[in-house]
């Protein structure tokens, strides 16, 4: 008999505390199909969240799943579409996209009940809920995939798909400046700074950044590459390695040493340290994905950014676009065809780009190639110059940050020492790139 660990499978209950058995059987079906449970629940948690308003609505209206009629489903969709936020009654709680997603999960759930209890005819063209199973084409890992999805005439119409743009340098600078001027504790301010920096350096998705551990950072000091767990992969243990400069690693590890460690000692204790980089100031627990989103929202509000979409995923678009900008410079590509030929003819380079970004196909990177050519006008001579520019850019940014810290608290011996360590790491990296070559040219090596 084979056994599989079943941790992080969500459980659903009726509002009176009794178990909602059918909903939990539906989640169990997803578990058996290998749906993600990463970061406390993954896909299964999303399903549970989407089913929760339906379970509550059925309970409030004393409507059993088996007795559901088409008018009931229409009333439910109308309810979640019109529901407002408790904190802001003038604002809708959900957009049309989220309404369609919740309704889609509910229809899949009803179809599941039909599958285990034949004869109920809960959903279908002639079912109690009059819905149609239609073929749709979606993009999954860069490839067009044909799927079937339930649709109902009461669902709100979808808006034209909108591609999120990379966050601009101007907006990034505003976020850092707003954070430095924010009225929060020194730990929260520093944690927010490191959060922004990590998204810039890795291009990670929200869940990927939230799962970074201190041991990964320490390992990267020796390898030059940071281990990142890859989301949107069938394997929950999938990972990739992203190059990070030593100067940047010193900066992040300085936060670990002087801020994070103190919080762990004051809360859960070193013996109970879970190892995740981002922790709560109140209890030392692992900071969840939604909290990272809320943190950025708070900074963005302080920064007053209203002319572009400054969100965590926009950092990922910025990171990937910049990779292709660097490749354009390195290979002296003059058009899209040149870059595509370079990528297709150099298997190692192709795999490296996909490794850094966590994509499964070159096709999924197509839009970033176009974005890179839109913004790129200058070319560099070599990969060494590209890497050196990264080090110099990081050093410039770090100097600005230490200047802000010094203005706030003065040049303490600890701060001066940490600044010296960062500068020394940058110096070593630059010497590695150009020092030996200069020595050879001078005849000293």
C-alpha positions in Angstrom: 0.0 0.0 0.0 1.3 3.4 -1.0 1.0 6.4 1.4 1.3 10.1 0.6 1.7 13.0 3.1 -1.6 14.8 3.3 -0.5 18.0 5.1 -2.0 21.4 4.2 -5.3 20.0 2.8 -7.9 22.7 3.7 -11.1 21.7 5.5 -14.5 23.3 5.0 -17.3 23.6 7.5 -20.8 24.9 7.6 -21.3 28.2 9.6 -22.6 26.1 12.5 -19.3 24.3 12.8 -20.4 21.0 11.2 -18.3 19.4 8.5 -19.2 20.1 4.9 -18.5 16.6 3.7 -19.2 17.0 0.0 -17.0 20.1 -0.2 -14.2 18.2 1.5 -14.6 15.3 -0.8 -14.1 17.7 -3.7 -10.9 19.0 -2.2 -9.7 15.4 -1.6 -10.3 14.7 -5.3 -8.0 17.6 -6.1 -5.4 16.2 -3.7 -5.5 12.8 -5.4 -5.1 14.6 -8.8 -1.9 16.1 -7.5 -3.1 19.7 -7.1 -0.7 22.1 -5.3 -0.7 22.4 -1.5 2.3 24.7 -1.3 2.5 27.6 1.0 -0.3 26.4 3.3 -2.7 25.0 0.7 -1.9 26.2 -2.9 -4.6 25.3 -5.5 -6.7 23.4 -2.9 -6.7 26.5 -0.7 -7.9 28.6 -3.6 -10.7 26.1 -4.3 -11.7 26.2 -0.6 -11.8 30.0 -0.6 -13.9 30.1 -3.7 -16.4 27.6 -2.3 -16.7 29.4 1.1 -19.1 32.1 0.0 -21.3 29.5 -1.7 -21.4 27.3 1.4 -22.3 30.4 3.5 -25.0 31.5 1.1 -26.6 28.0 1.0 -26.6 27.9 4.8 -28.1 31.4 5.1 -30.9 30.5 2.6 -31.4 26.9 4.0 -30.7 25.5 0.5 -29.2 22.0 0.3 -26.8 21.4 -2.6 -29.1 18.6 -3.9 -32.1 21.0 -4.1 -30.3 23.8 -5.9 -32.2 25.3 -8.8 -31.2 27.6 -11.6 -32.8 30.6 -9.9 -30.8 29.8 -6.7 -27.5 29.8 -8.6 -28.4 33.1 -10.3 -29.3 34.6 -6.9 -25.9 33.5 -5.5 -24.0 35.0 -8.4 -25.9 38.2 -8.0 -25.1 38.2 -4.3 -21.3 37.9 -4.7 -21.4 40.4 -7.6 -23.2 43.0 -5.5 -21.6 42.4 -2.1 -19.6 45.4 -0.8 -16.6 45.6 1.4 -17.3 45.8 5.2 -14.6 48.5 5.6 -15.8 50.5 2.6 -19.5 50.0 1.8 -19.3 52.1 -1.3 -16.8 49.6 -2.9 -17.6 46.2 -4.4 -16.0 43.3 -2.6 -15.1 41.6 -5.9 -14.4 42.4 -9.5 -16.1 40.7 -12.4 -13.1 38.4 -12.9 -13.2 37.1 -9.3 -17.0 36.6 -9.6 -16.5 34.4 -12.7 -13.7 32.5 -10.9 -15.9 31.7 -7.8 -18.9 30.8 -10.0 -16.6 28.5 -12.1 -15.4 26.7 -9.0 -19.0 26.3 -7.7 -20.1 24.8 -11.1 -17.1 22.4 -11.1 -18.2 21.4 -7.6 -21.7 20.7 -8.7 -20.5 18.7 -11.6 -18.4 16.7 -9.1 -21.5 15.9 -7.0 -23.2 14.8 -10.2 -20.3 12.4 -10.9 -20.4 10.7 -7.6 -24.2 10.7 -7.3 -25.6 9.9 -10.8 -29.2 10.9 -11.4 -29.2 14.2 -9.5 -28.7 16.1 -12.7 -27.5 19.2 -10.8 -25.8 20.9 -13.7 -25.9 20.8 -17.5 -27.9 22.1 -20.5 -30.9 20.3 -19.1 -29.9 20.3 -15.5 -31.3 22.0 -12.4 -28.6 24.6 -12.9 -28.7 25.4 -16.7 -25.0 25.6 -17.6 -23.0 24.7 -20.6 -19.7 23.0 -20.8 -17.7 24.8 -23.5 -14.3 24.4 -25.1 -12.0 27.2 -24.3 -8.4 27.9 -25.3 -6.0 29.0 -22.6 -2.3 29.7 -22.4 -0.5 27.4 -20.1 3.3 27.6 -19.7 3.5 29.5 -23.0 1.5 27.0 -25.0 -2.1 27.1 -26.2 -4.1 24.4 -24.5 -7.7 23.4 -25.1 -9.8 23.0 -22.0 -13.5 22.7 -21.1 -15.1 25.1 -18.7 -18.7 25.6 -17.4 -20.4 28.8 -18.4 -23.8 30.3 -17.4 -25.7 33.2 -18.9 -25.8 35.1 -15.5 -22.0 35.4 -15.3 -20.7 39.0 -15.8 -18.9 39.5 -19.1 -15.2 39.5 -19.0 -13.2 42.6 -19.9 -10.6 42.4 -22.7 -7.4 40.8 -21.4 -4.9 43.3 -20.1 -1.2 42.6 -20.0 0.6 43.9 -16.9 3.6 46.1 -17.6 7.0 46.1 -15.9 7.2 48.5 -13.0 9.2 51.6 -13.9 12.4 52.8 -12.3 10.6 56.0 -11.3 8.0 54.0 -9.4 10.6 51.7 -7.8 12.5 54.8 -6.5 9.2 56.3 -5.1 8.5 53.0 -3.2 11.9 53.0 -1.6 11.7 56.7 -0.7 8.2 56.3 0.8 9.3 53.3 2.9 12.2 55.3 4.3 9.9 58.1 5.3 7.1 55.8 6.7 6.1 55.9 10.4 6.6 52.2 11.2 9.0 50.4 13.4 12.6 50.0 12.3 12.1 46.3 11.8 9.1 46.6 9.6 10.7 49.4 7.5 13.8 47.2 7.0 11.7 44.1 6.2 9.8 46.1 3.6 13.0 47.3 2.1 14.4 43.7 1.9 11.1 42.6 0.4 11.3 45.1 -2.4 14.9 44.3 -3.0 14.3 40.6 -3.2 11.6 41.0 -5.8 14.0 43.2 -7.8 16.9 40.7 -7.6 15.0 37.5 -8.2 12.0 38.3 -10.3 10.2 35.8 -8.1 6.4 35.3 -7.8 4.8 36.3 -4.5 4.7 32.8 -3.2 8.3 32.1 -4.4 9.6 35.1 -2.5 7.7 34.2 0.6 9.3 30.8 0.7 12.9 32.0 0.6 14.8 30.7 3.6 17.9 32.0 5.4 19.8 28.8 4.6 19.2 29.5 0.9 20.8 32.9 1.3 23.8 31.5 3.1 24.3 28.9 0.4 24.1 31.5 -2.3 27.1 33.3 -0.7 29.2 30.4 -1.9 27.5 29.5 -5.1 26.4 33.0 -6.3 23.0 31.6 -7.1 19.9 31.8 -4.9 17.6 28.8 -4.6 14.0 29.7 -5.4 11.1 27.3 -5.3 9.3 27.4 -8.6 5.5 27.9 -8.6 3.2 26.9 -11.4 5.0 23.6 -11.8 3.4 20.2 -11.3 6.1 19.2 -8.9 5.7 20.9 -5.5 9.4 20.5 -4.9 10.4 22.2 -8.2 13.2 24.8 -7.8 15.4 27.0 -9.8 18.6 29.0 -9.1 18.9 32.8 -9.7 22.2 34.6 -9.9 22.6 37.3 -7.2 25.6 39.5 -6.5 27.5 39.1 -3.3 27.0 42.7 -2.4 23.2 42.2 -2.5 23.5 39.0 -0.4 25.5 40.9 2.2 22.7 43.4 2.4 20.0 40.8 2.9 22.0 38.8 5.4 22.7 41.9 7.4 18.9 42.2 7.8 18.9 38.6 9.0 21.6 39.2 11.5 20.6 42.5 13.0 16.8 42.5 12.6 15.3 39.1 12.0 17.3 37.2 14.6 16.3 39.6 17.3 12.6 39.1 16.5 13.0 35.3 16.5 14.7 35.5 19.9 12.0 37.7 21.4 9.1 35.6 20.0 9.3 31.9 19.2 12.9 31.4 20.2 15.9 30.2 18.2 15.1 26.5 18.8 11.8 26.9 17.1 13.1 29.0 14.2 11.3 27.8 10.9 14.0 29.4 8.8 11.9 31.6 6.5 13.3 35.0 5.7 10.2 37.1 6.3 8.7 36.8 9.8 6.0 38.7 11.7 7.2 41.3 14.2 4.4 40.2 16.6 4.9 36.5 16.9 7.9 35.5 14.7 5.7 33.3 12.5 6.3 32.9 8.8 4.9 35.9 6.9 2.2 34.7 4.5 1.8 35.7 0.8 -1.2 38.0 1.3 0.8 39.9 3.9 3.5 40.7 1.4 0.8 42.0 -0.9 -0.6 44.2 1.9 2.9 45.5 2.7 3.4 46.7 -0.9 -0.1 48.2 -1.0 0.8 50.2 2.2 4.1 51.5 0.6 2.4 52.3 -2.7 -0.3 54.3 -1.0 2.4 56.3 0.9 4.3 56.8 -2.4 1.2 58.2 -4.1 1.7 56.1 -7.2 -1.5 56.3 -9.3 -0.2 56.5 -12.9 0.8 52.8 -13.2 0.1 49.5 -11.6 2.8 49.1 -9.0 2.3 45.5 -7.7 4.6 42.7 -6.7 4.1 40.8 -10.0 5.1 43.9 -12.0 8.6 43.5 -10.4 8.7 40.0 -12.0 7.9 41.6 -15.4 10.7 44.1 -14.9 13.2 41.4 -14.0 12.5 39.3 -17.0 12.4 42.2 -19.4 15.8 43.3 -18.2 17.2 39.9 -18.8 16.4 40.2 -22.5 17.7 43.8 -22.5 21.0 42.4 -21.3 21.0 39.6 -23.9 20.2 42.2 -26.7 23.2 44.2 -25.6 25.5 41.2 -25.2 24.8 39.6 -28.6 24.5 42.9 -30.4 21.1 42.0 -31.6 19.6 44.6 -34.0 16.1 43.0 -34.3 13.8 40.3 -32.8 15.0 37.8 -35.4 18.6 38.1 -34.2 17.7 37.5 -30.6 15.5 34.6 -31.4 18.2 33.0 -33.5 20.7 33.4 -30.7 18.3 31.8 -28.2 17.4 28.9 -30.5 20.9 28.2 -31.6 22.4 28.3 -28.1 20.7 25.6 -26.0 22.7 26.4 -22.9 21.7 30.1 -23.0 18.0 29.2 -23.7 17.9 26.8 -20.7 19.6 29.4 -18.5 17.0 32.1 -19.3 14.2 29.7 -18.6 16.0 28.6 -15.4 16.2 32.2 -14.1 12.6 33.0 -14.9 10.9 29.7 -14.0 9.2 29.4 -17.4 8.7 26.0 -19.1 8.9 27.1 -22.7 10.5 29.8 -24.8 7.1 30.8 -26.2 6.0 32.1 -22.8 8.9 34.6 -22.9 7.9 36.0 -26.3 6.2 39.1 -24.9 9.2 40.0 -22.8 11.4 40.0 -25.9 9.1 42.5 -27.5 9.1 44.7 -24.4 12.9 44.6 -24.2 13.3 45.8 -27.8 10.8 48.6 -27.1 12.8 50.0 -24.2 16.4 49.1 -25.3 18.5 51.5 -27.3 22.1 51.0 -26.3 24.3 48.0 -26.5 27.2 46.9 -24.3 30.3 45.0 -25.4 30.4 41.9 -23.2 28.9 39.8 -20.4 31.6 41.0 -18.1 30.5 44.6 -18.6 26.9 43.6 -18.0 27.8 41.9 -14.7 30.0 44.8 -13.7 27.1 47.2 -14.3 25.0 45.1 -12.1 27.5 45.3 -9.3 27.9 49.1 -9.7 24.2 49.6 -9.8 23.7 47.5 -6.7 26.6 49.4 -4.9 25.0 52.8 -5.9 21.7 51.7 -4.5 23.2 50.3 -1.3 25.3 53.5 -0.7 22.0 55.5 -1.0 20.4 53.2 1.6 23.2 53.4 4.1 23.2 57.2 3.7 19.5 57.2 4.7 20.2 55.0 7.7 23.1 57.2 8.8 21.0 60.3 8.5 18.4 58.7 10.7 20.6 57.2 13.4 24.2 58.4 12.7 27.2 56.3 11.7 27.2 53.7 14.4 30.2 51.3 14.5 27.9 48.4 13.5 26.5 50.3 10.6 30.0 51.4 9.5 31.3 47.8 9.7 28.3 46.4 7.7 28.8 49.1 5.0 32.5 48.1 4.8 31.6 44.5 4.3 29.2 45.4 1.4 31.8 47.6 -0.3 34.5 44.9 0.1 32.2 42.3 -1.5 31.6 44.6 -4.5 35.3 45.3 -4.8 36.1 41.6 -4.9 33.5 41.0 -7.5 34.8 43.8 -9.8 38.4 42.5 -9.3 37.3 39.1 -10.3 35.8 40.5 -13.5 38.6 42.9 -14.5 41.5 42.7 -12.0 43.2 39.6 -13.4 42.9 40.9 -17.0 44.4 44.3 -16.0 47.3 42.5 -14.3 48.0 40.4 -17.3 48.1 43.5 -19.5 50.5 45.0 -17.1 52.7 41.9 -17.1 52.3 41.2 -13.4 50.6 37.8 -13.8 
